[in-house]
Structure formats: structure tokens, C-alpha cells
Amino acid sequence: MFDRSEKMRMIPPEEALPGRPDPIPTAERHFVNGRPLKGPWPEGAEVVHFGMGCYWGAERRFWQTPGVWVTAVGNIAGHTPNPTYDELCTGMTGHAEAVLVVYEPEQVPFAELLKIFWENHDPTQGMRQGNDLGTQYRSGIWCTTKEQLGLVRKSRDIYQKVLHEAGHGDITTEIAMAPEFYYAEEYHQQYLAKNPEGYCGIGGTGVPFPIRELAGS
């Protein structure tokens, strides 16, 4: 019903699936650390959303990072309210797969999270990540503060320079303030902790991100 070329096209709102008014059921707590996925979160904690292709492997990379309080996977920057995974995979919701990262800035600098983001996927591939094709796999960072947004843009410019020097193309990462984030179904949450041999799909360019340049900017 939906061919590959359609899944590579960002659809306009009028073509999107209708979705539903209520959130789909999901887990209440993190499978690994037991913390609430939807809060309450610690005072002073900040939130950012990362899209790096398939969210299973990306989420594991962040929940393993000291200073990250909790993670969850879901859908962002599309048109369909409260989409299911099956709807997402049609390419007709406009959403990207994303990891919600709640972190404590005094424990892990935002620059360190950006280093993880840039180094653990290929941000130059457009509407795909490796063999995963479609708009749902696009690279993106969706921020919740203006300070985050400024640092993300600086980090993109820094990394673009070293990527070009290494022979890679232009960064296609979508960078914006975060719209509504829709939590994915329970079985997707912390998927690789529940299924250690499951598909990961995460992989970078091999080009290190020069974090000292961002810290000194």
C-alpha cells in the first residue's frame, strides 16, 4: 500500500493519518532503573529529544550514560496525534523516532550528550539511517530551552567542519524547539534491555566530535 518512495517524502498535514485524541498505553516506569517515564523528575533536571534512526539502540546509549536520569522512546515532529508504531511505519504520520532524555546538568554537561548524539549515527543521510529508510529515521534534535538550541546549532557548525574535512557531506539534522512528544508502546521502551540480542541499528561516521571546541565557544 505504501511504497519506499512515499516513506522518503515528508507529508503535509492534510495527508497525515488522523490518529486519536488519547495517548496510547505505555510503560509507567523505566525497565532498567525503575524511574517514572513521565515524571515527576528531579528539580533542575532538563529534557531534550534526540532522533538518530531506530530508537532502540539510541535509547540504550543514553540510559547507559551517567547523569541521565531517565529515557523513553516515542515519536516527535509530525502531524498525527498519538500515533501507533504501525501508523508511524507507513510514513503517513510525519513523525521521527526519538529518544526523550531527562538529564541532570550538574552530573552530565549538555555538550557530552551532544557528543554522544553526533558520534553514534550518521547525520548526513537525510531520510534514512543505514538500511533503515523513511522519514521516521531522520536525524533530529528537539530542544526544550533556548540555551540548548544555541549549543546545538554551535555543535552542528563545529561538527560540519570536521565532517567535511573527513570527506562527508552536509549535515541534514533537523534542529528545532520541541513540539509534543508522543510515547511509544510499552514493548518499545528500553527494548534492548528486554531483548539483548535485538536489532540495534546504531552506528556513526567514525569522525570524533571535538567537544573542547564547543566547550570553549
LINJOFEN-V493174 format. One record per backbone hydrogen bond with DSSP energy under -0.5 kcal/mol. NH is the residue of the N-H (numbers start at 0). CO is the residue of the C=O. E is the energy in kcal/mol with one decimal. If there is no record, write none. Layout:
((NH:CO:E) (NH:CO:E))
//
This chain:
((2:0:-0.5) (6:2:-1.4) (7:3:-0.8) (7:4:-0.6) (8:5:-1.3) (10:8:-0.6) (14:11:-1.8) (15:11:-0.6) (15:12:-1.2) (16:91:-2.7) (19:80:-1.8) (29:34:-3.0) (33:29:-1.9) (36:27:-2.2) (37:27:-0.5) (38:35:-0.7) (44:41:-2.0) (45:102:-2.7) (47:100:-1.8) (48:141:-2.0) (49:98:-2.3) (50:139:-3.5) (51:49:-0.5) (51:52:-0.5) (52:137:-0.6) (56:199:-0.9) (57:53:-1.1) (58:54:-2.2) (59:55:-1.5) (60:56:-1.7) (61:57:-1.4) (62:58:-2.7) (63:59:-1.5) (64:61:-1.7) (65:63:-0.6) (67:64:-2.0) (68:66:-0.6) (68:101:-2.5) (69:101:-1.5) (71:99:-1.6) (73:97:-2.3) (74:181:-2.7) (75:95:-1.9) (76:179:-0.5) (78:92:-3.4) (79:92:-1.4) (80:17:-0.5) (82:79:-0.6) (87:83:-2.3) (88:84:-2.3) (89:86:-1.3) (90:87:-1.7) (91:86:-0.8) (95:75:-2.7) (96:135:-3.1) (97:73:-2.6) (98:49:-2.8) (99:71:-3.1) (99:97:-0.5) (100:47:-3.0) (100:98:-0.5) (101:69:-2.7) (101:99:-0.5) (102:45:-2.6) (102:100:-0.6) (103:66:-2.5) (104:43:-0.5) (104:102:-0.7) (106:103:-2.5) (107:103:-2.0) (111:108:-0.9) (112:108:-1.2) (113:109:-2.0) (114:110:-2.0) (115:111:-1.9) (116:112:-2.3) (117:113:-2.9) (118:114:-2.2) (119:115:-1.2) (119:116:-0.6) (120:117:-0.6) (122:120:-0.8) (124:121:-1.0) (127:125:-1.5) (128:131:-2.5) (131:128:-2.0) (132:130:-0.7) (133:126:-2.6) (134:6:-2.8) (136:133:-1.8) (137:134:-1.5) (138:125:-0.6) (139:50:-2.2) (140:173:-2.9) (141:48:-2.6) (142:140:-0.6) (142:175:-2.6) (148:144:-1.9) (149:145:-2.3) (150:146:-2.0) (151:147:-2.7) (152:148:-2.1) (153:149:-1.9) (154:150:-2.7) (155:151:-2.4) (156:152:-2.0) (157:153:-2.3) (158:154:-2.7) (159:155:-2.7) (160:156:-1.5) (161:157:-1.4) (162:158:-2.5) (163:159:-2.6) (164:160:-2.0) (165:161:-1.3) (166:163:-1.5) (167:162:-2.8) (171:122:-3.2) (172:122:-0.6) (173:138:-2.5) (175:140:-1.9) (177:142:-3.8) (181:74:-2.8) (182:180:-0.6) (183:72:-2.5) (185:24:-0.6) (187:184:-1.4) (188:184:-0.8) (188:185:-1.0) (190:187:-1.5) (192:189:-1.4) (193:189:-1.4) (194:190:-2.1) (197:194:-2.6) (202:119:-0.8) (204:120:-0.6) (207:205:-0.6) (209:207:-0.5) (210:208:-1.9) (212:209:-1.4) (213:209:-1.0) (214:210:-2.4) (215:211:-1.6) (216:213:-1.2))
//
